[in-house]
Amino acid sequence: MSRIAIVTGGSRGIGAAVSRALQEAGCTVAATYAGNDEKAQAFTEETGIRTYKWNVADYAACKDGVAQVTADLGPVEILVNNAGITRDAPFHKMTPEQWSEVIDTNLSGVFNMTHNVWTGMRERKFGRIVTISSINGQKGQFAQANYAAAKAGDIGFTKALAQEGARAGITVNVVAPGYINTEMMSTIPDKVMNEVILPQIPVGRLGEPEEIARAVAFLTSDQAGFITGSTLSANGGQYLH
């Protein structure tokens, strides 16, 4: 049976790898994106995965988007909250706008999407929700008070919601990646990568998007029905807790 899945931020980076992994697992996937029409179109042409454009920070847009996916593909049974942004700055220089933009997308966006699939999942007695947090939501990070707060909030949200969803057949989990080999990491100078970042990672390398995607694919599968409220850390041993 093909399950219907939404992956937010699903046409690039970790999200694209997750979309592909769920498609390979037999799901019908809808990948959302916020801005890059060209990349989204190319992703659809390459994979056949339909892309939908909306901003997860906008509750009404999420409601309309979920309704459109449901009309096009069927009731949403799997949600992967992957969309996220950074607006890094030391706290004494951080603006209210930088704070709000990150909280609105990375934390409120998770509420906005989850709230709009939750009722249907409860009625059908099945659901899989996975939110992509971050190692920096677990341990904090300089110049990321906004990002770390949002990503830590995602973990708290998950632990609370898991308790509400358990009797309804809905599992709610987190994957918390460390440093992953995406476009964002490619902008880091080699010297910083080799002398600062890699020495922090016991396995001695960056993670690959596909490694995060495999973790998500398992947590969204029927086989993972006894796992809920959990945070799966995928960081190469960089942070142990």
C-alpha positions in Angstrom: 0.0 0.0 0.0 1.4 3.4 -1.0 1.3 5.9 1.8 1.0 9.6 1.2 3.9 11.6 2.6 4.7 15.3 2.8 8.3 16.4 3.2 8.7 20.1 3.9 11.8 21.6 2.3 11.8 18.4 0.3 13.4 19.4 -2.9 16.9 20.3 -1.7 19.6 19.0 0.6 18.5 16.6 3.4 14.9 17.1 2.4 15.5 15.9 -1.2 17.3 12.8 0.1 14.3 12.1 2.4 11.9 12.5 -0.4 13.8 10.1 -2.6 14.1 7.6 0.3 10.4 7.6 1.0 9.7 7.2 -2.7 12.0 4.2 -2.8 10.1 2.8 0.2 6.9 2.9 -1.9 5.4 6.2 -0.7 3.7 8.8 -2.8 5.6 11.9 -1.9 4.8 15.6 -2.0 7.8 17.8 -1.5 7.3 21.4 -0.4 9.6 24.3 -1.0 9.5 28.0 -0.2 11.4 29.9 -2.9 13.6 28.2 -5.5 11.2 27.4 -8.4 14.0 26.4 -10.7 15.4 23.8 -8.3 12.0 22.5 -7.5 11.1 22.0 -11.1 14.4 20.3 -11.8 13.8 18.0 -8.8 10.3 17.0 -10.1 11.6 16.4 -13.6 14.4 14.2 -12.2 12.4 12.2 -9.7 8.7 12.4 -10.7 8.0 13.7 -7.1 5.4 16.5 -7.1 6.5 19.8 -5.6 4.3 22.3 -3.9 5.2 25.9 -3.0 4.3 27.4 0.4 5.9 28.9 3.4 5.6 26.7 6.5 5.7 29.8 8.7 2.3 30.8 7.4 -0.5 28.7 9.1 -3.1 29.5 6.4 -0.7 28.5 3.6 0.0 25.2 5.4 -3.7 24.5 5.7 -4.4 25.2 2.1 -1.3 23.3 1.0 -2.2 20.2 3.0 -5.7 20.4 1.5 -4.3 20.6 -2.0 -2.0 17.6 -1.5 -4.9 15.6 0.0 -7.0 16.5 -3.1 -4.2 15.6 -5.5 -2.8 12.5 -3.8 -4.9 11.4 -0.9 -5.0 11.7 2.9 -1.6 12.5 4.4 -0.2 9.6 6.5 3.4 10.7 6.9 4.8 14.1 7.6 8.5 15.0 7.7 9.1 18.4 9.1 12.4 19.3 7.5 12.1 22.9 6.3 14.4 25.2 8.2 16.4 28.4 7.9 19.3 30.1 9.7 19.9 33.7 10.6 23.1 33.5 12.6 24.4 36.3 14.7 26.0 36.7 18.2 23.1 37.4 20.6 24.2 41.0 21.2 23.9 41.7 17.5 20.8 39.5 16.8 17.8 41.5 15.7 14.2 40.8 16.6 13.6 40.0 12.9 16.4 37.4 12.9 14.9 35.8 16.0 11.3 35.8 14.7 12.2 34.5 11.3 13.9 31.4 12.6 11.4 30.7 15.3 8.5 31.2 12.9 9.9 28.7 10.3 11.8 26.2 12.4 9.4 25.9 15.4 6.1 27.4 14.5 6.4 25.9 11.1 6.4 22.4 12.7 3.2 23.3 14.6 1.6 24.7 11.5 2.2 21.6 9.4 1.6 19.0 12.2 -1.7 20.7 13.3 -3.1 20.4 9.8 -2.5 16.7 9.4 -3.2 15.7 13.1 -7.0 15.4 13.0 -6.9 13.2 9.9 -4.3 10.9 11.4 -6.3 10.6 14.6 -9.4 9.7 12.7 -7.6 7.0 10.6 -5.7 5.7 13.7 -2.4 5.9 11.9 0.3 8.5 11.4 4.1 9.0 11.2 5.6 12.4 12.1 9.4 13.0 12.0 10.9 16.3 12.6 14.5 17.2 11.7 16.1 18.9 14.6 19.8 19.4 15.0 22.8 18.7 17.1 22.8 22.4 17.9 19.3 22.0 19.4 20.8 19.5 21.8 24.1 21.2 22.8 23.7 24.8 21.7 25.9 26.7 19.3 27.6 30.1 19.4 25.7 32.7 17.4 22.7 30.5 17.1 20.5 31.4 20.0 17.5 31.6 17.7 18.2 28.3 15.8 19.2 26.3 18.9 16.0 27.5 20.7 13.8 26.5 17.8 15.5 23.1 17.3 15.4 22.4 21.1 11.7 23.4 21.0 11.1 20.8 18.2 12.3 18.1 20.6 10.1 19.2 23.4 7.1 19.5 21.0 7.8 15.9 19.8 8.0 14.5 23.4 4.7 16.0 24.3 2.8 15.1 21.1 4.1 11.6 21.2 2.1 11.0 24.4 -1.1 12.4 22.7 -0.7 10.3 19.6 0.3 7.0 21.0 -3.2 5.6 21.6 -4.2 6.8 18.1 -1.5 4.9 16.3 0.5 8.0 15.6 4.3 8.0 16.3 6.2 11.3 16.6 9.9 11.3 16.6 13.0 13.5 15.9 16.2 12.9 13.9 18.9 15.3 15.0 21.7 15.5 12.4 25.2 16.7 13.1 27.3 18.2 10.3 25.9 16.9 6.9 27.5 17.2 3.5 25.0 19.6 1.9 25.2 22.8 -0.1 25.4 24.9 3.1 28.5 23.1 4.2 30.2 23.6 0.8 30.6 27.3 1.6 32.8 26.6 4.5 36.5 27.3 3.8 38.7 24.1 3.6 40.9 25.4 6.4 37.9 25.7 8.8 36.5 22.4 7.7 39.8 20.5 8.2 41.1 22.2 11.3 37.9 23.1 13.2 34.9 21.0 12.2 36.2 17.6 11.2 38.4 17.2 14.4 35.2 17.5 16.4 33.6 14.5 14.7 35.0 11.2 16.0 34.2 9.3 12.8 36.3 11.9 10.9 33.9 12.9 8.2 30.7 14.7 7.4 27.4 12.8 7.3 25.7 12.3 4.0 22.1 13.3 3.4 21.2 9.8 2.5 22.2 8.6 5.9 19.7 11.0 7.5 17.1 9.9 4.9 17.5 6.2 5.8 16.9 7.0 9.5 13.7 8.9 8.5 12.5 6.2 6.2 12.8 3.7 9.1 11.0 5.9 11.6 8.1 6.5 9.1 7.8 2.8 8.3 5.2 0.4 9.7 8.1 -1.5 11.4 8.7 1.5 13.7 5.4 1.5 15.4 6.9 0.9 18.9 9.2 3.9 18.7 7.7 7.3 19.6 8.9 10.4 21.5 12.5 9.5 20.6 15.4 11.6 19.3 17.7 9.7 17.0 21.1 11.5 17.0 23.0 11.1 13.7 26.2 13.1 14.3 29.2 10.7 14.0 29.7 10.7 17.7 30.2 14.5 18.0 27.7 14.8 20.8 26.7 12.0 23.1 23.9 12.4 25.6 
